[in-house]
Amino acid sequence: MIGCSMKRPGLLQLATALLTAGAAAAGNAQPVTDAEACLASAVAPTLVLGLCERALADPALPAASRATLLTRRGELWLRIGEAGLAEADFTAAIGRNPASANARRARALLRQGRGELAAAADDLTAAIALNPRRGDLLVLRAALHHQAGRNDDAGADLAEALSQDPEDAFAHLLRGVLSYRQGAFTAAAADFAASLKASPVPYPLASFWLALARAQAGGDAAAALAPYAWWWEDAGWPQALADAIAGGSDIAELETTIAAIEPAPRRAQASFFAAEWARLSNHPDAARRLLALAASGDGAALETIEARAQLTAAGG
């Protein structure tokens, strides 16, 4: 794959030409370099990899620029499923520029995906020490702490991140999940509402967290969901869960709908919310079945983390 710049020069020239044409259309008459094309191109990853390789072949490339290009190439390797090559590029980028927060962040995400939480946290800790105003790094480390069960550490990182950016949507979401686990449902609902207000689109499932927290605090779950109904109208399981919360369907019907959800990680997420609603609706057997299904999902998903924590607490 790395040799694609030699085997397919015509396609690489085409990719560069497309970028140059785009720059000209935007009023920038300067030609696009291989490095610029590597960093900016949105064409097929296999083509961009060749552009990155060509840019990296320049022996005069400054160390910081080389680190940036290596990080970009690593991200492209990940997109085509080459995790080993991606990690090698991230590690090389860090070697060239130890202060590269983006390279450390990328390697941390890769390691998190493999379940190497301690190594991922080490990467982020090093990045934060060099870039203390990068709130996104603090939030990502908080997510790692949460996944590893270090909730006090997660809370400390989220507090610092929110002091830097009070409207960080994911920081509010994750702090709400921590409060939910602790039984502080009013505080959790406030954070979920703040997350939805700041940025509703990236994580619309925050609306279900909000509904559950409101219900746990004695409020109206259906009313909490109502402003967000347009996101999932006629869209499968979110609508089925919303209907169940509004009293329009029963738990058995909801279980049947969730059992058919694909892919499996989405089914696990849906199962967590359904399990919580079943428990609140006094259907303990259905709640246990759904919680077990939720626990089988992606280990980095908030809902799967919470399902596993509940099962552990219950001795299951």
C-alpha positions in Angstrom: 0.0 0.0 0.0 2.8 2.4 0.8 4.1 2.0 -2.7 1.0 3.3 -4.3 2.7 6.6 -5.2 4.9 4.7 -7.6 2.3 2.2 -8.9 -0.5 4.7 -9.4 1.0 8.1 -10.3 -1.9 9.1 -12.5 -4.4 8.8 -9.6 -2.1 10.7 -7.3 -1.8 13.5 -9.8 -5.5 13.5 -10.2 -6.0 13.9 -6.5 -3.5 16.8 -6.3 -5.2 18.4 -9.4 -8.6 18.2 -7.7 -7.2 19.9 -4.6 -5.5 22.6 -6.7 -8.7 23.2 -8.6 -10.6 23.5 -5.3 -8.1 26.0 -4.1 -8.3 28.0 -7.3 -12.1 28.0 -7.1 -11.8 29.4 -3.5 -9.6 32.2 -4.8 -6.2 30.7 -3.8 -4.0 30.5 -6.9 -1.1 28.9 -5.2 -0.4 25.3 -6.2 -1.1 22.6 -3.7 1.9 20.8 -2.3 2.0 17.1 -1.4 2.0 18.0 2.3 -1.0 20.3 1.9 -2.8 17.6 -0.1 -1.9 15.0 2.5 -3.5 17.1 5.3 -6.5 18.5 3.4 -7.6 15.9 0.9 -11.0 14.2 1.3 -10.5 11.7 -1.5 -10.0 8.0 -1.0 -7.6 7.2 1.9 -5.5 4.9 -0.4 -4.8 7.9 -2.7 -4.1 10.3 0.2 -1.7 7.8 1.7 0.4 8.1 -1.4 0.4 11.9 -1.2 1.5 11.7 2.5 4.3 9.2 1.6 5.5 11.6 -1.1 5.5 14.5 1.3 7.3 12.5 3.9 10.1 11.6 1.5 11.4 15.2 1.7 14.6 15.0 3.7 14.4 18.7 4.6 11.0 18.4 6.2 11.1 20.0 9.7 10.5 17.6 12.6 7.2 19.2 13.7 5.9 19.1 10.1 7.0 15.5 9.8 5.1 14.6 13.0 1.9 16.3 11.7 2.1 14.3 8.4 2.9 11.1 10.3 -0.2 11.6 12.5 -2.3 12.3 9.4 -1.0 9.1 7.7 -1.7 7.1 10.9 -5.3 8.3 10.9 -5.6 7.2 7.3 -4.2 3.8 8.1 -6.9 3.4 10.7 -9.6 4.3 8.2 -8.6 1.3 6.2 -8.2 -1.0 9.2 -4.4 -1.0 9.4 -4.1 -0.5 13.2 -0.5 -1.7 13.4 0.7 0.7 10.8 -1.3 3.5 12.4 0.3 3.0 15.8 3.8 2.9 14.2 3.1 6.3 12.6 1.7 7.8 15.8 4.7 6.5 17.7 7.1 7.9 15.1 5.3 11.3 15.2 5.7 11.4 19.0 9.4 10.6 18.6 9.8 13.5 16.1 7.7 15.9 18.2 7.1 14.8 21.8 4.8 17.8 22.4 2.4 16.7 19.7 -0.9 16.5 21.5 -2.7 15.2 18.4 -0.3 12.3 17.9 -0.7 11.3 21.6 -4.4 11.7 21.4 -4.7 9.5 18.3 -2.5 6.8 19.8 -4.6 7.0 23.0 -7.8 6.4 21.1 -6.3 3.5 19.3 -5.1 1.9 22.5 -8.5 2.6 24.2 -10.1 0.6 21.3 -7.9 -2.3 22.2 -8.7 -2.1 25.8 -5.3 -0.9 26.8 -6.6 1.8 29.2 -3.5 2.4 31.3 -1.3 2.9 28.2 -4.0 5.2 26.7 -4.2 7.2 29.9 -0.4 7.5 30.0 -0.4 9.0 26.5 -3.1 11.6 27.5 -1.3 12.4 30.8 1.9 13.2 28.8 -0.1 15.3 26.3 -1.9 17.2 29.0 1.3 18.0 30.8 2.5 19.7 27.6 -0.8 21.2 26.6 -2.7 22.0 29.8 -5.3 24.1 28.0 -6.5 21.3 25.8 -9.8 20.6 27.4 -10.6 17.9 24.8 -7.6 15.9 26.2 -9.0 16.2 29.8 -12.4 15.0 28.7 -10.9 12.0 26.8 -8.8 11.1 29.9 -12.0 11.4 32.0 -13.7 9.0 29.7 -10.8 6.5 30.1 -10.9 6.9 33.9 -14.7 6.3 33.8 -14.2 3.2 31.7 -11.6 1.9 34.2 -13.9 2.6 37.2 -11.8 5.6 38.5 -14.8 7.9 38.8 -13.1 10.4 41.2 -10.3 10.9 38.8 -12.9 11.3 36.0 -14.7 13.9 38.0 -11.6 15.9 38.6 -10.7 16.0 34.9 -14.2 17.0 34.0 -14.2 19.8 36.5 -11.0 21.2 35.0 -12.3 20.8 31.5 -15.6 22.6 32.3 -13.6 25.4 34.0 -11.9 25.9 30.7 -15.1 25.6 28.5 -18.4 25.7 30.5 -20.2 24.6 27.3 -18.3 21.5 26.5 -21.1 19.1 25.5 -19.4 15.8 26.1 -18.0 16.9 29.4 -21.5 17.7 30.6 -22.8 14.4 29.3 -20.0 12.4 31.0 -20.4 14.3 34.3 -24.1 13.6 34.1 -23.4 9.9 33.7 -21.2 10.0 36.8 -23.9 11.7 38.8 -26.5 9.2 37.5 -24.4 6.3 38.8 -24.1 8.0 42.2 -27.8 8.5 42.4 -27.6 12.3 42.1 -30.4 12.4 39.5 -31.2 16.1 39.7 -27.6 17.0 39.1 -27.4 14.4 36.3 -30.5 15.8 34.6 -29.0 19.3 34.8 -25.8 18.2 33.0 -27.7 16.2 30.4 -29.8 19.3 29.6 -26.7 21.4 29.4 -25.1 18.9 27.0 -28.1 18.9 24.8 -28.3 22.7 24.8 -24.6 23.1 23.9 -24.5 20.6 21.1 -27.5 18.2 20.5 -26.4 16.6 17.3 -23.2 14.6 18.1 -24.9 12.6 20.9 -28.7 12.7 20.7 -28.9 9.8 23.1 -28.3 12.3 25.8 -32.0 13.0 25.5 -32.7 9.4 26.8 -30.2 9.9 29.7 -32.1 13.1 30.5 -35.5 11.4 30.4 -34.2 8.6 32.7 -32.7 11.1 35.2 -35.9 13.1 35.3 -37.9 10.0 35.9 -35.5 8.8 38.7 -35.9 12.2 40.3 -39.6 11.9 40.2 -40.2 14.0 37.1 -41.9 13.4 33.8 -39.7 11.4 31.4 -42.0 11.8 28.4 -42.0 15.6 28.8 -38.2 15.6 29.0 -38.1 13.7 25.7 -40.7 15.7 23.8 -38.5 18.5 22.5 -36.2 16.0 20.8 -38.7 13.7 19.2 -37.9 15.0 15.7 -34.5 13.4 15.9 -35.8 9.8 15.8 -39.3 10.1 14.4 -40.0 6.9 12.5 -36.4 5.8 13.0 -36.7 2.3 14.6 -35.7 1.7 18.2 -35.4 5.4 19.4 -39.1 5.8 18.4 -40.0 2.5 20.1 -38.3 3.5 23.3 -39.9 7.0 23.2 -43.3 5.3 22.7 -42.7 3.0 25.7 -41.8 6.0 27.8 -44.9 7.8 26.7 -47.1 4.8 27.4 -47.7 3.9 23.8 -46.2 0.4 23.9 -45.4 -2.2 26.5 -42.1 -3.7 27.7 -42.5 -7.0 25.8 -43.0 -5.1 22.5 -40.0 -3.0 23.3 -37.8 -6.1 23.9 -38.9 -7.5 20.6 -38.0 -4.3 18.8 -34.6 -4.1 20.5 -33.7 -7.8 19.8 -33.9 -7.0 16.0 -31.6 -4.0 16.1 -28.4 -4.1 14.1 -25.5 -3.6 14.4 -24.8 -5.1 17.8 -23.2 -2.0 19.5 -26.4 0.0 18.8 -28.5 -2.9 20.1 -26.5 -2.8 23.3 -27.0 1.0 23.7 -30.7 0.7 23.2 -30.8 -2.2 25.7 -29.4 -0.1 28.5 -32.1 2.6 28.2 -34.8 0.0 27.8 -33.4 -1.9 30.9 -33.6 1.3 33.0 -37.1 2.0 31.8 -38.2 -1.6 32.5 -36.8 -1.3 36.0 -38.5 2.0 36.6 -41.8 0.4 35.2 -41.5 -2.5 37.7 -40.5 -5.1 35.2 -37.4 -6.6 36.9 -37.1 -9.7 34.8 -37.1 -7.8 31.6 -34.7 -5.3 33.1 -32.2 -8.0 33.9 -32.4 -9.5 30.4 -32.0 -6.1 28.8 -29.1 -5.1 31.1 -27.2 -8.3 30.3 -27.6 -7.5 26.6 -26.4 -4.0 27.2 -23.3 -5.3 28.9 -22.3 -7.2 25.8 -21.7 -4.1 23.8 -18.6 -2.0 22.9 -16.6 -1.5 26.1 -16.0 2.2 25.4 -19.7 3.1 25.1 -21.2 4.9 28.1 -24.2 2.7 28.2 -22.2 -0.5 28.1 -19.9 0.8 30.9 -22.9 1.6 33.0 -24.6 -1.8 32.4 -21.5 -3.6 33.4 -21.1 -1.5 36.5 -24.7 -2.3 37.5 -24.2 -6.0 37.0 -21.0 -6.0 39.0 -22.7 -4.1 41.8 -25.5 -6.6 41.8 -23.1 -9.5 41.8 -24.0 -10.5 38.3 
